[in-house]
Amino acid sequence: MSAQASPSKQESSISERQAEPQQPEEDHKIDEQVAEALACPCVDDLRSGPCGKSFEAAFSCFLRHQAKHKDDDVDMDCLGQFEAMQQCMVQHPEAFAEFANFQASGEADRMARDAAGG
């Protein structure tokens, strides 16, 4: 009799797990997407610079928020991380001089116009 009780407990446990939301699986997929985005060579300078940790925290928060709240335009959840990154950037302007020069030269605006077809 006890041998029959065990399978029913296992079946019950399996059905309970299936009824649980798949949040950890979704979070795992989001973590993979964040890791992939952070592995892009296009952000290597930001990650390896003096503000690398604050950049990673802000960018990761933003990507996670976007994945979970696709319709939200405002991302207040990540405000603290972006403020920390901004403070770091202000404390280390030398690390961002090339970007500032690129912006000031108007090259960024030209590239944006070219990309938009105009």
One Martini backbone bead per residue (centre of mass of N, CA, C, O) as a GRO file, in nm:
protein
  118
    1MET     BB    1   0.057   0.063  -0.021
    2SER     BB    2   0.304   0.258   0.004
    3ALA     BB    3   0.388   0.230  -0.297
    4GLN     BB    4   0.133   0.392  -0.403
    5ALA     BB    5   0.176   0.667  -0.255
    6SER     BB    6   0.433   0.771  -0.388
    7PRO     BB    7   0.341   0.824  -0.681
    8SER     BB    8   0.123   1.034  -0.604
    9LYS     BB    9   0.323   1.236  -0.485
   10GLN     BB   10   0.487   1.274  -0.742
   11GLU     BB   11   0.255   1.365  -0.922
   12SER     BB   12   0.181   1.607  -0.747
   13SER     BB   13   0.456   1.747  -0.767
   14ILE     BB   14   0.459   1.778  -1.074
   15SER     BB   15   0.192   1.942  -1.102
   16GLU     BB   16   0.287   2.176  -0.923
   17ARG     BB   17   0.528   2.262  -1.099
   18GLN     BB   18   0.355   2.318  -1.357
   19ALA     BB   19   0.177   2.548  -1.212
   20GLU     BB   20   0.407   2.711  -1.197
   21PRO     BB   21   0.567   2.965  -1.275
   22GLN     BB   22   0.823   3.049  -1.534
   23GLN     BB   23   1.029   3.259  -1.418
   24PRO     BB   24   1.315   3.133  -1.414
   25GLU     BB   25   1.326   3.087  -1.721
   26GLU     BB   26   1.288   3.379  -1.803
   27ASP     BB   27   1.530   3.489  -1.646
   28HIS     BB   28   1.740   3.319  -1.794
   29LYS     BB   29   1.693   3.444  -2.073
   30ILE     BB   30   1.759   3.731  -1.990
   31ASP     BB   31   2.046   3.675  -1.891
   32GLU     BB   32   2.146   3.587  -2.171
   33GLN     BB   33   2.088   3.855  -2.315
   34VAL     BB   34   2.267   4.028  -2.138
   35ALA     BB   35   2.533   3.877  -2.187
   36GLU     BB   36   2.532   3.922  -2.492
   37ALA     BB   37   2.533   4.233  -2.487
   38LEU     BB   38   2.800   4.254  -2.307
   39ALA     BB   39   2.978   4.094  -2.535
   40CYS     BB   40   2.989   4.327  -2.704
   41PRO     BB   41   3.235   4.517  -2.852
   42CYS     BB   42   3.076   4.797  -2.833
   43VAL     BB   43   3.122   4.784  -2.487
   44ASP     BB   44   3.418   4.749  -2.393
   45ASP     BB   45   3.502   5.035  -2.303
   46LEU     BB   46   3.287   5.061  -2.080
   47ARG     BB   47   3.362   4.799  -1.917
   48SER     BB   48   3.687   4.877  -1.885
   49GLY     BB   49   3.640   5.118  -1.746
   50PRO     BB   50   3.581   5.313  -1.463
   51CYS     BB   51   3.246   5.248  -1.530
   52GLY     BB   52   3.179   4.942  -1.568
   53LYS     BB   53   2.993   4.863  -1.330
   54SER     BB   54   2.776   5.084  -1.375
   55PHE     BB   55   2.711   5.010  -1.662
   56GLU     BB   56   2.624   4.717  -1.619
   57ALA     BB   57   2.394   4.781  -1.423
   58ALA     BB   58   2.228   4.971  -1.606
   59PHE     BB   59   2.207   4.793  -1.862
   60SER     BB   60   2.085   4.543  -1.727
   61CYS     BB   61   1.836   4.679  -1.614
   62PHE     BB   62   1.722   4.777  -1.879
   63LEU     BB   63   1.697   4.499  -2.021
   64ARG     BB   64   1.515   4.368  -1.809
   65HIS     BB   65   1.287   4.571  -1.824
   66GLN     BB   66   1.224   4.542  -2.126
   67ALA     BB   67   1.154   4.234  -2.114
   68LYS     BB   68   0.912   4.276  -1.894
   69HIS     BB   69   0.830   4.597  -2.009
   70LYS     BB   70   0.770   4.672  -2.323
   71ASP     BB   71   0.544   4.919  -2.285
   72ASP     BB   72   0.742   5.083  -2.129
   73ASP     BB   73   0.896   5.402  -2.124
   74VAL     BB   74   0.947   5.403  -1.822
   75ASP     BB   75   1.257   5.359  -1.607
   76MET     BB   76   1.262   5.373  -1.269
   77ASP     BB   77   1.421   5.119  -1.168
   78CYS     BB   78   1.714   5.244  -1.300
   79LEU     BB   79   1.791   5.524  -1.192
   80GLY     BB   80   2.023   5.465  -0.990
   81GLN     BB   81   2.220   5.341  -1.195
   82PHE     BB   82   2.234   5.588  -1.387
   83GLU     BB   83   2.336   5.788  -1.176
   84ALA     BB   84   2.597   5.638  -1.110
   85MET     BB   85   2.713   5.651  -1.395
   86GLN     BB   86   2.711   5.957  -1.423
   87GLN     BB   87   2.896   6.019  -1.184
   88CYS     BB   88   3.135   5.865  -1.296
   89MET     BB   89   3.165   6.028  -1.560
   90VAL     BB   90   3.221   6.298  -1.416
   91GLN     BB   91   3.481   6.183  -1.259
   92HIS     BB   92   3.575   6.063  -1.575
   93PRO     BB   93   3.625   6.249  -1.845
   94GLU     BB   94   3.875   6.119  -1.987
   95ALA     BB   95   3.715   5.852  -2.077
   96PHE     BB   96   3.502   6.057  -2.263
   97ALA     BB   97   3.643   6.246  -2.475
   98GLU     BB   98   3.596   6.104  -2.745
   99PHE     BB   99   3.289   6.122  -2.736
  100ALA     BB  100   3.267   6.427  -2.704
  101ASN     BB  101   3.413   6.493  -2.972
  102PHE     BB  102   3.216   6.341  -3.154
  103GLN     BB  103   2.970   6.510  -3.079
  104ALA     BB  104   3.092   6.798  -3.138
  105SER     BB  105   3.154   6.744  -3.453
  106GLY     BB  106   2.873   6.603  -3.575
  107GLU     BB  107   2.902   6.301  -3.656
  108ALA     BB  108   2.654   6.180  -3.517
  109ASP     BB  109   2.445   6.336  -3.682
  110ARG     BB  110   2.533   6.233  -3.962
  111MET     BB  111   2.487   5.932  -3.904
  112ALA     BB  112   2.185   5.955  -3.838
  113ARG     BB  113   2.095   6.071  -4.110
  114ASP     BB  114   2.206   5.841  -4.285
  115ALA     BB  115   2.038   5.613  -4.143
  116ALA     BB  116   1.757   5.770  -4.221
  117GLY     BB  117   1.800   5.881  -4.529
  118GLY     BB  118   1.907   6.215  -4.503
   0.00000   0.00000   0.00000
